[in-house]
Amino acid sequence: MLTVALILLIVVLVAIFSVQNAVPVTISFFFWRFDASLAIVIFLSVLTGLITGVIVALFLVPKRSSSKTTPQ
């Protein structure tokens, strides 16, 4: 539950920060270029990072075996 609360707090803080920085910017990546609000760029960057972090964490958590070993 603490993790969910921490993630929600980070998302709210990033949302507040990005709304206060709503200047239009040009994003360039190789031959691809587009104009967007800095708020959208910041929010999507953090969201992408959170999703990537969750996916990586799911692969790093050791799997628990469902079979129980009985002492002999």
PyMOL Python script that loads the backbone (N, CA, C, O; Angstrom):
from pymol import cmd

cmd.read_pdbstr("""\
ATOM      1  N   MET A   1       0.823  -1.199   0.000  1.00  0.00           N
ATOM      2  CA  MET A   1       0.000   0.000   0.000  1.00  0.00           C
ATOM      3  C   MET A   1       0.866   1.261   0.000  1.00  0.00           C
ATOM      4  O   MET A   1       0.518   2.274  -0.606  1.00  0.00           O
ATOM      5  N   LEU A   2       1.996   1.171   0.693  1.00  0.00           N
ATOM      6  CA  LEU A   2       2.906   2.319   0.742  1.00  0.00           C
ATOM      7  C   LEU A   2       3.463   2.623  -0.645  1.00  0.00           C
ATOM      8  O   LEU A   2       3.650   3.785  -1.007  1.00  0.00           O
ATOM      9  N   THR A   3       3.724   1.583  -1.409  1.00  0.00           N
ATOM     10  CA  THR A   3       4.253   1.767  -2.762  1.00  0.00           C
ATOM     11  C   THR A   3       3.252   2.485  -3.651  1.00  0.00           C
ATOM     12  O   THR A   3       3.623   3.378  -4.413  1.00  0.00           O
ATOM     13  N   VAL A   4       1.992   2.102  -3.558  1.00  0.00           N
ATOM     14  CA  VAL A   4       0.941   2.750  -4.357  1.00  0.00           C
ATOM     15  C   VAL A   4       0.812   4.214  -3.969  1.00  0.00           C
ATOM     16  O   VAL A   4       0.673   5.074  -4.840  1.00  0.00           O
ATOM     17  N   ALA A   5       0.854   4.510  -2.680  1.00  0.00           N
ATOM     18  CA  ALA A   5       0.759   5.887  -2.213  1.00  0.00           C
ATOM     19  C   ALA A   5       1.954   6.708  -2.704  1.00  0.00           C
ATOM     20  O   ALA A   5       1.800   7.867  -3.089  1.00  0.00           O
ATOM     21  N   LEU A   6       3.137   6.107  -2.687  1.00  0.00           N
ATOM     22  CA  LEU A   6       4.336   6.809  -3.153  1.00  0.00           C
ATOM     23  C   LEU A   6       4.261   7.084  -4.649  1.00  0.00           C
ATOM     24  O   LEU A   6       4.625   8.171  -5.098  1.00  0.00           O
ATOM     25  N   ILE A   7       3.797   6.121  -5.416  1.00  0.00           N
ATOM     26  CA  ILE A   7       3.653   6.310  -6.860  1.00  0.00           C
ATOM     27  C   ILE A   7       2.630   7.400  -7.154  1.00  0.00           C
ATOM     28  O   ILE A   7       2.861   8.248  -8.016  1.00  0.00           O
ATOM     29  N   LEU A   8       1.508   7.388  -6.452  1.00  0.00           N
ATOM     30  CA  LEU A   8       0.494   8.429  -6.651  1.00  0.00           C
ATOM     31  C   LEU A   8       1.038   9.810  -6.291  1.00  0.00           C
ATOM     32  O   LEU A   8       0.742  10.791  -6.974  1.00  0.00           O
ATOM     33  N   LEU A   9       1.828   9.890  -5.229  1.00  0.00           N
ATOM     34  CA  LEU A   9       2.431  11.166  -4.838  1.00  0.00           C
ATOM     35  C   LEU A   9       3.371  11.676  -5.920  1.00  0.00           C
ATOM     36  O   LEU A   9       3.358  12.863  -6.245  1.00  0.00           O
ATOM     37  N   ILE A  10       4.183  10.791  -6.477  1.00  0.00           N
ATOM     38  CA  ILE A  10       5.108  11.181  -7.544  1.00  0.00           C
ATOM     39  C   ILE A  10       4.341  11.657  -8.769  1.00  0.00           C
ATOM     40  O   ILE A  10       4.705  12.663  -9.378  1.00  0.00           O
ATOM     41  N   VAL A  11       3.285  10.943  -9.133  1.00  0.00           N
ATOM     42  CA  VAL A  11       2.493  11.331 -10.301  1.00  0.00           C
ATOM     43  C   VAL A  11       1.847  12.698 -10.085  1.00  0.00           C
ATOM     44  O   VAL A  11       1.819  13.516 -11.005  1.00  0.00           O
ATOM     45  N   VAL A  12       1.331  12.958  -8.890  1.00  0.00           N
ATOM     46  CA  VAL A  12       0.708  14.253  -8.596  1.00  0.00           C
ATOM     47  C   VAL A  12       1.753  15.371  -8.652  1.00  0.00           C
ATOM     48  O   VAL A  12       1.490  16.434  -9.215  1.00  0.00           O
ATOM     49  N   LEU A  13       2.923  15.141  -8.077  1.00  0.00           N
ATOM     50  CA  LEU A  13       3.971  16.161  -8.104  1.00  0.00           C
ATOM     51  C   LEU A  13       4.448  16.445  -9.530  1.00  0.00           C
ATOM     52  O   LEU A  13       4.684  17.599  -9.889  1.00  0.00           O
ATOM     53  N   VAL A  14       4.587  15.406 -10.331  1.00  0.00           N
ATOM     54  CA  VAL A  14       4.990  15.603 -11.722  1.00  0.00           C
ATOM     55  C   VAL A  14       3.903  16.343 -12.492  1.00  0.00           C
ATOM     56  O   VAL A  14       4.203  17.192 -13.332  1.00  0.00           O
ATOM     57  N   ALA A  15       2.645  16.026 -12.211  1.00  0.00           N
ATOM     58  CA  ALA A  15       1.543  16.715 -12.884  1.00  0.00           C
ATOM     59  C   ALA A  15       1.548  18.203 -12.536  1.00  0.00           C
ATOM     60  O   ALA A  15       1.370  19.043 -13.418  1.00  0.00           O
ATOM     61  N   ILE A  16       1.747  18.532 -11.271  1.00  0.00           N
ATOM     62  CA  ILE A  16       1.806  19.944 -10.856  1.00  0.00           C
ATOM     63  C   ILE A  16       2.993  20.637 -11.519  1.00  0.00           C
ATOM     64  O   ILE A  16       2.856  21.747 -12.033  1.00  0.00           O
ATOM     65  N   PHE A  17       4.156  19.988 -11.508  1.00  0.00           N
ATOM     66  CA  PHE A  17       5.354  20.563 -12.115  1.00  0.00           C
ATOM     67  C   PHE A  17       5.161  20.789 -13.617  1.00  0.00           C
ATOM     68  O   PHE A  17       5.539  21.830 -14.156  1.00  0.00           O
ATOM     69  N   SER A  18       4.572  19.802 -14.272  1.00  0.00           N
ATOM     70  CA  SER A  18       4.431  19.912 -15.727  1.00  0.00           C
ATOM     71  C   SER A  18       3.398  20.965 -16.121  1.00  0.00           C
ATOM     72  O   SER A  18       3.563  21.619 -17.150  1.00  0.00           O
ATOM     73  N   VAL A  19       2.352  21.143 -15.341  1.00  0.00           N
ATOM     74  CA  VAL A  19       1.352  22.171 -15.652  1.00  0.00           C
ATOM     75  C   VAL A  19       1.954  23.564 -15.504  1.00  0.00           C
ATOM     76  O   VAL A  19       1.607  24.481 -16.248  1.00  0.00           O
ATOM     77  N   GLN A  20       2.853  23.716 -14.544  1.00  0.00           N
ATOM     78  CA  GLN A  20       3.492  25.011 -14.349  1.00  0.00           C
ATOM     79  C   GLN A  20       4.544  25.300 -15.429  1.00  0.00           C
ATOM     80  O   GLN A  20       5.003  26.436 -15.553  1.00  0.00           O
ATOM     81  N   ASN A  21       4.921  24.299 -16.196  1.00  0.00           N
ATOM     82  CA  ASN A  21       5.909  24.455 -17.261  1.00  0.00           C
ATOM     83  C   ASN A  21       5.287  24.078 -18.595  1.00  0.00           C
ATOM     84  O   ASN A  21       5.745  23.147 -19.258  1.00  0.00           O
ATOM     85  N   ALA A  22       4.255  24.793 -18.986  1.00  0.00           N
ATOM     86  CA  ALA A  22       3.480  24.454 -20.179  1.00  0.00           C
ATOM     87  C   ALA A  22       3.956  25.195 -21.428  1.00  0.00           C
ATOM     88  O   ALA A  22       3.143  25.569 -22.273  1.00  0.00           O
ATOM     89  N   VAL A  23       5.244  25.403 -21.545  1.00  0.00           N
ATOM     90  CA  VAL A  23       5.826  26.095 -22.693  1.00  0.00           C
ATOM     91  C   VAL A  23       5.909  25.121 -23.872  1.00  0.00           C
ATOM     92  O   VAL A  23       6.269  23.959 -23.682  1.00  0.00           O
ATOM     93  N   PRO A  24       5.584  25.575 -25.085  1.00  0.00           N
ATOM     94  CA  PRO A  24       5.731  24.675 -26.235  1.00  0.00           C
ATOM     95  C   PRO A  24       7.209  24.418 -26.549  1.00  0.00           C
ATOM     96  O   PRO A  24       8.031  25.334 -26.540  1.00  0.00           O
ATOM     97  N   VAL A  25       7.522  23.151 -26.826  1.00  0.00           N
ATOM     98  CA  VAL A  25       8.891  22.767 -27.161  1.00  0.00           C
ATOM     99  C   VAL A  25       8.877  21.903 -28.418  1.00  0.00           C
ATOM    100  O   VAL A  25       7.857  21.312 -28.772  1.00  0.00           O
ATOM    101  N   THR A  26      10.026  21.843 -29.083  1.00  0.00           N
ATOM    102  CA  THR A  26      10.177  20.994 -30.257  1.00  0.00           C
ATOM    103  C   THR A  26      11.000  19.773 -29.868  1.00  0.00           C
ATOM    104  O   THR A  26      12.109  19.899 -29.348  1.00  0.00           O
ATOM    105  N   ILE A  27      10.453  18.605 -30.123  1.00  0.00           N
ATOM    106  CA  ILE A  27      11.115  17.348 -29.822  1.00  0.00           C
ATOM    107  C   ILE A  27      11.682  16.794 -31.127  1.00  0.00           C
ATOM    108  O   ILE A  27      10.965  16.666 -32.119  1.00  0.00           O
ATOM    109  N   SER A  28      12.980  16.465 -31.116  1.00  0.00           N
ATOM    110  CA  SER A  28      13.629  15.891 -32.296  1.00  0.00           C
ATOM    111  C   SER A  28      14.227  14.547 -31.926  1.00  0.00           C
ATOM    112  O   SER A  28      14.893  14.415 -30.899  1.00  0.00           O
ATOM    113  N   PHE A  29      13.989  13.555 -32.763  1.00  0.00           N
ATOM    114  CA  PHE A  29      14.564  12.230 -32.580  1.00  0.00           C
ATOM    115  C   PHE A  29      14.857  11.668 -33.954  1.00  0.00           C
ATOM    116  O   PHE A  29      13.941  11.316 -34.697  1.00  0.00           O
ATOM    117  N   PHE A  30      16.139  11.581 -34.297  1.00  0.00           N
ATOM    118  CA  PHE A  30      16.600  11.220 -35.639  1.00  0.00           C
ATOM    119  C   PHE A  30      15.932  12.131 -36.668  1.00  0.00           C
ATOM    120  O   PHE A  30      16.163  13.340 -36.648  1.00  0.00           O
ATOM    121  N   PHE A  31      15.117  11.588 -37.559  1.00  0.00           N
ATOM    122  CA  PHE A  31      14.454  12.412 -38.570  1.00  0.00           C
ATOM    123  C   PHE A  31      13.036  12.794 -38.173  1.00  0.00           C
ATOM    124  O   PHE A  31      12.306  13.403 -38.955  1.00  0.00           O
ATOM    125  N   TRP A  32      12.658  12.441 -36.979  1.00  0.00           N
ATOM    126  CA  TRP A  32      11.298  12.674 -36.496  1.00  0.00           C
ATOM    127  C   TRP A  32      11.300  13.944 -35.658  1.00  0.00           C
ATOM    128  O   TRP A  32      12.162  14.103 -34.794  1.00  0.00           O
ATOM    129  N   ARG A  33      10.358  14.851 -35.891  1.00  0.00           N
ATOM    130  CA  ARG A  33      10.301  16.114 -35.169  1.00  0.00           C
ATOM    131  C   ARG A  33       8.841  16.507 -34.960  1.00  0.00           C
ATOM    132  O   ARG A  33       8.033  16.416 -35.884  1.00  0.00           O
ATOM    133  N   PHE A  34       8.503  16.945 -33.743  1.00  0.00           N
ATOM    134  CA  PHE A  34       7.153  17.444 -33.490  1.00  0.00           C
ATOM    135  C   PHE A  34       7.174  18.470 -32.373  1.00  0.00           C
ATOM    136  O   PHE A  34       8.087  18.495 -31.548  1.00  0.00           O
ATOM    137  N   ASP A  35       6.157  19.315 -32.360  1.00  0.00           N
ATOM    138  CA  ASP A  35       5.995  20.336 -31.325  1.00  0.00           C
ATOM    139  C   ASP A  35       4.949  19.858 -30.328  1.00  0.00           C
ATOM    140  O   ASP A  35       3.904  19.330 -30.707  1.00  0.00           O
ATOM    141  N   ALA A  36       5.248  20.053 -29.051  1.00  0.00           N
ATOM    142  CA  ALA A  36       4.320  19.656 -27.994  1.00  0.00           C
ATOM    143  C   ALA A  36       4.543  20.549 -26.780  1.00  0.00           C
ATOM    144  O   ALA A  36       5.555  21.242 -26.674  1.00  0.00           O
ATOM    145  N   SER A  37       3.598  20.516 -25.890  1.00  0.00           N
ATOM    146  CA  SER A  37       3.733  21.249 -24.638  1.00  0.00           C
ATOM    147  C   SER A  37       4.750  20.540 -23.752  1.00  0.00           C
ATOM    148  O   SER A  37       4.799  19.311 -23.715  1.00  0.00           O
ATOM    149  N   LEU A  38       5.555  21.311 -23.045  1.00  0.00           N
ATOM    150  CA  LEU A  38       6.534  20.729 -22.137  1.00  0.00           C
ATOM    151  C   LEU A  38       5.835  19.897 -21.064  1.00  0.00           C
ATOM    152  O   LEU A  38       6.389  18.904 -20.592  1.00  0.00           O
ATOM    153  N   ALA A  39       4.635  20.292 -20.680  1.00  0.00           N
ATOM    154  CA  ALA A  39       3.866  19.539 -19.680  1.00  0.00           C
ATOM    155  C   ALA A  39       3.597  18.118 -20.169  1.00  0.00           C
ATOM    156  O   ALA A  39       3.740  17.161 -19.408  1.00  0.00           O
ATOM    157  N   ILE A  40       3.211  17.978 -21.424  1.00  0.00           N
ATOM    158  CA  ILE A  40       2.926  16.659 -21.983  1.00  0.00           C
ATOM    159  C   ILE A  40       4.205  15.838 -22.081  1.00  0.00           C
ATOM    160  O   ILE A  40       4.195  14.644 -21.781  1.00  0.00           O
ATOM    161  N   VAL A  41       5.299  16.455 -22.494  1.00  0.00           N
ATOM    162  CA  VAL A  41       6.570  15.750 -22.624  1.00  0.00           C
ATOM    163  C   VAL A  41       7.041  15.237 -21.265  1.00  0.00           C
ATOM    164  O   VAL A  41       7.459  14.085 -21.147  1.00  0.00           O
ATOM    165  N   ILE A  42       6.976  16.080 -20.246  1.00  0.00           N
ATOM    166  CA  ILE A  42       7.399  15.675 -18.907  1.00  0.00           C
ATOM    167  C   ILE A  42       6.518  14.552 -18.382  1.00  0.00           C
ATOM    168  O   ILE A  42       7.024  13.550 -17.878  1.00  0.00           O
ATOM    169  N   PHE A  43       5.217  14.710 -18.494  1.00  0.00           N
ATOM    170  CA  PHE A  43       4.294  13.713 -17.960  1.00  0.00           C
ATOM    171  C   PHE A  43       4.461  12.374 -18.668  1.00  0.00           C
ATOM    172  O   PHE A  43       4.488  11.334 -18.010  1.00  0.00           O
ATOM    173  N   LEU A  44       4.574  12.378 -19.986  1.00  0.00           N
ATOM    174  CA  LEU A  44       4.741  11.123 -20.716  1.00  0.00           C
ATOM    175  C   LEU A  44       6.094  10.471 -20.421  1.00  0.00           C
ATOM    176  O   LEU A  44       6.200   9.245 -20.401  1.00  0.00           O
ATOM    177  N   SER A  45       7.117  11.277 -20.193  1.00  0.00           N
ATOM    178  CA  SER A  45       8.422  10.728 -19.846  1.00  0.00           C
ATOM    179  C   SER A  45       8.387  10.019 -18.492  1.00  0.00           C
ATOM    180  O   SER A  45       8.914   8.917 -18.349  1.00  0.00           O
ATOM    181  N   VAL A  46       7.770  10.650 -17.513  1.00  0.00           N
ATOM    182  CA  VAL A  46       7.668  10.031 -16.191  1.00  0.00           C
ATOM    183  C   VAL A  46       6.785   8.787 -16.251  1.00  0.00           C
ATOM    184  O   VAL A  46       7.110   7.769 -15.641  1.00  0.00           O
ATOM    185  N   LEU A  47       5.683   8.859 -16.974  1.00  0.00           N
ATOM    186  CA  LEU A  47       4.797   7.708 -17.103  1.00  0.00           C
ATOM    187  C   LEU A  47       5.511   6.537 -17.763  1.00  0.00           C
ATOM    188  O   LEU A  47       5.364   5.394 -17.330  1.00  0.00           O
ATOM    189  N   THR A  48       6.281   6.814 -18.804  1.00  0.00           N
ATOM    190  CA  THR A  48       7.056   5.767 -19.469  1.00  0.00           C
ATOM    191  C   THR A  48       8.084   5.164 -18.513  1.00  0.00           C
ATOM    192  O   THR A  48       8.286   3.949 -18.500  1.00  0.00           O
ATOM    193  N   GLY A  49       8.722   5.999 -17.725  1.00  0.00           N
ATOM    194  CA  GLY A  49       9.695   5.507 -16.746  1.00  0.00           C
ATOM    195  C   GLY A  49       9.057   4.640 -15.677  1.00  0.00           C
ATOM    196  O   GLY A  49       9.617   3.614 -15.292  1.00  0.00           O
ATOM    197  N   LEU A  50       7.888   5.044 -15.196  1.00  0.00           N
ATOM    198  CA  LEU A  50       7.186   4.243 -14.191  1.00  0.00           C
ATOM    199  C   LEU A  50       6.779   2.887 -14.754  1.00  0.00           C
ATOM    200  O   LEU A  50       6.962   1.861 -14.098  1.00  0.00           O
ATOM    201  N   ILE A  51       6.235   2.875 -15.948  1.00  0.00           N
ATOM    202  CA  ILE A  51       5.810   1.615 -16.560  1.00  0.00           C
ATOM    203  C   ILE A  51       7.018   0.709 -16.798  1.00  0.00           C
ATOM    204  O   ILE A  51       6.949  -0.494 -16.543  1.00  0.00           O
ATOM    205  N   THR A  52       8.116   1.275 -17.280  1.00  0.00           N
ATOM    206  CA  THR A  52       9.330   0.498 -17.501  1.00  0.00           C
ATOM    207  C   THR A  52       9.859  -0.061 -16.182  1.00  0.00           C
ATOM    208  O   THR A  52      10.282  -1.215 -16.117  1.00  0.00           O
ATOM    209  N   GLY A  53       9.834   0.754 -15.139  1.00  0.00           N
ATOM    210  CA  GLY A  53      10.298   0.303 -13.825  1.00  0.00           C
ATOM    211  C   GLY A  53       9.465  -0.831 -13.269  1.00  0.00           C
ATOM    212  O   GLY A  53      10.005  -1.770 -12.684  1.00  0.00           O
ATOM    213  N   VAL A  54       8.164  -0.757 -13.443  1.00  0.00           N
ATOM    214  CA  VAL A  54       7.283  -1.824 -12.959  1.00  0.00           C
ATOM    215  C   VAL A  54       7.545  -3.117 -13.729  1.00  0.00           C
ATOM    216  O   VAL A  54       7.606  -4.195 -13.139  1.00  0.00           O
ATOM    217  N   ILE A  55       7.698  -3.005 -15.035  1.00  0.00           N
ATOM    218  CA  ILE A  55       7.957  -4.203 -15.851  1.00  0.00           C
ATOM    219  C   ILE A  55       9.293  -4.835 -15.454  1.00  0.00           C
ATOM    220  O   ILE A  55       9.375  -6.055 -15.306  1.00  0.00           O
ATOM    221  N   VAL A  56      10.328  -4.034 -15.282  1.00  0.00           N
ATOM    222  CA  VAL A  56      11.638  -4.565 -14.881  1.00  0.00           C
ATOM    223  C   VAL A  56      11.548  -5.183 -13.487  1.00  0.00           C
ATOM    224  O   VAL A  56      12.119  -6.248 -13.250  1.00  0.00           O
ATOM    225  N   ALA A  57      10.844  -4.537 -12.569  1.00  0.00           N
ATOM    226  CA  ALA A  57      10.711  -5.069 -11.212  1.00  0.00           C
ATOM    227  C   ALA A  57       9.973  -6.402 -11.213  1.00  0.00           C
ATOM    228  O   ALA A  57      10.302  -7.284 -10.419  1.00  0.00           O
ATOM    229  N   LEU A  58       8.990  -6.566 -12.082  1.00  0.00           N
ATOM    230  CA  LEU A  58       8.265  -7.832 -12.146  1.00  0.00           C
ATOM    231  C   LEU A  58       9.181  -8.969 -12.590  1.00  0.00           C
ATOM    232  O   LEU A  58       9.021 -10.103 -12.138  1.00  0.00           O
ATOM    233  N   PHE A  59      10.134  -8.681 -13.466  1.00  0.00           N
ATOM    234  CA  PHE A  59      11.062  -9.715 -13.917  1.00  0.00           C
ATOM    235  C   PHE A  59      12.156  -9.990 -12.888  1.00  0.00           C
ATOM    236  O   PHE A  59      12.728 -11.080 -12.883  1.00  0.00           O
ATOM    237  N   LEU A  60      12.454  -9.038 -12.030  1.00  0.00           N
ATOM    238  CA  LEU A  60      13.520  -9.217 -11.054  1.00  0.00           C
ATOM    239  C   LEU A  60      13.048  -9.868  -9.757  1.00  0.00           C
ATOM    240  O   LEU A  60      13.867 -10.392  -9.002  1.00  0.00           O
ATOM    241  N   VAL A  61      11.758  -9.844  -9.489  1.00  0.00           N
ATOM    242  CA  VAL A  61      11.237 -10.442  -8.257  1.00  0.00           C
ATOM    243  C   VAL A  61      11.318 -11.952  -8.397  1.00  0.00           C
ATOM    244  O   VAL A  61      10.826 -12.506  -9.380  1.00  0.00           O
ATOM    245  N   PRO A  62      11.930 -12.628  -7.432  1.00  0.00           N
ATOM    246  CA  PRO A  62      12.039 -14.087  -7.543  1.00  0.00           C
ATOM    247  C   PRO A  62      10.662 -14.753  -7.459  1.00  0.00           C
ATOM    248  O   PRO A  62       9.804 -14.348  -6.675  1.00  0.00           O
ATOM    249  N   LYS A  63      10.477 -15.767  -8.274  1.00  0.00           N
ATOM    250  CA  LYS A  63       9.214 -16.495  -8.281  1.00  0.00           C
ATOM    251  C   LYS A  63       9.192 -17.464  -7.100  1.00  0.00           C
ATOM    252  O   LYS A  63      10.187 -18.129  -6.814  1.00  0.00           O
ATOM    253  N   ARG A  64       8.042 -17.537  -6.414  1.00  0.00           N
ATOM    254  CA  ARG A  64       7.888 -18.475  -5.326  1.00  0.00           C
ATOM    255  C   ARG A  64       7.355 -19.790  -5.869  1.00  0.00           C
ATOM    256  O   ARG A  64       6.466 -19.815  -6.720  1.00  0.00           O
ATOM    257  N   SER A  65       7.897 -20.846  -5.377  1.00  0.00           N
ATOM    258  CA  SER A  65       7.461 -22.169  -5.820  1.00  0.00           C
ATOM    259  C   SER A  65       6.155 -22.521  -5.123  1.00  0.00           C
ATOM    260  O   SER A  65       6.011 -22.312  -3.919  1.00  0.00           O
ATOM    261  N   SER A  66       5.206 -23.054  -5.882  1.00  0.00           N
ATOM    262  CA  SER A  66       3.913 -23.410  -5.291  1.00  0.00           C
ATOM    263  C   SER A  66       3.951 -24.780  -4.627  1.00  0.00           C
ATOM    264  O   SER A  66       3.073 -25.112  -3.831  1.00  0.00           O
ATOM    265  N   SER A  67       4.965 -25.573  -4.953  1.00  0.00           N
ATOM    266  CA  SER A  67       5.059 -26.907  -4.329  1.00  0.00           C
ATOM    267  C   SER A  67       5.700 -26.787  -2.973  1.00  0.00           C
ATOM    268  O   SER A  67       6.702 -26.094  -2.795  1.00  0.00           O
ATOM    269  N   LYS A  68       5.112 -27.467  -2.027  1.00  0.00           N
ATOM    270  CA  LYS A  68       5.630 -27.454  -0.651  1.00  0.00           C
ATOM    271  C   LYS A  68       6.478 -28.697  -0.429  1.00  0.00           C
ATOM    272  O   LYS A  68       6.094 -29.805  -0.805  1.00  0.00           O
ATOM    273  N   THR A  69       7.609 -28.499   0.173  1.00  0.00           N
ATOM    274  CA  THR A  69       8.461 -29.632   0.475  1.00  0.00           C
ATOM    275  C   THR A  69       8.107 -30.143   1.866  1.00  0.00           C
ATOM    276  O   THR A  69       7.929 -29.365   2.802  1.00  0.00           O
ATOM    277  N   THR A  70       8.012 -31.433   1.982  1.00  0.00           N
ATOM    278  CA  THR A  70       7.679 -32.022   3.281  1.00  0.00           C
ATOM    279  C   THR A  70       8.941 -32.596   3.894  1.00  0.00           C
ATOM    280  O   THR A  70       9.711 -33.277   3.215  1.00  0.00           O
ATOM    281  N   PRO A  71       9.157 -32.328   5.162  1.00  0.00           N
ATOM    282  CA  PRO A  71      10.360 -32.881   5.819  1.00  0.00           C
ATOM    283  C   PRO A  71      10.256 -34.387   5.922  1.00  0.00           C
ATOM    284  O   PRO A  71       9.170 -34.930   6.127  1.00  0.00           O
ATOM    285  N   GLN A  72      11.383 -35.060   5.779  1.00  0.00           N
ATOM    286  CA  GLN A  72      11.381 -36.529   5.842  1.00  0.00           C
ATOM    287  C   GLN A  72      12.128 -37.027   7.041  1.00  0.00           C
ATOM    288  O   GLN A  72      12.225 -38.237   7.249  1.00  0.00           O
TER     289      GLN A  72
END
""", "prot")
cmd.dss("prot")
cmd.show_as("cartoon", "prot")
cmd.util.cbc("prot")
cmd.orient("prot")
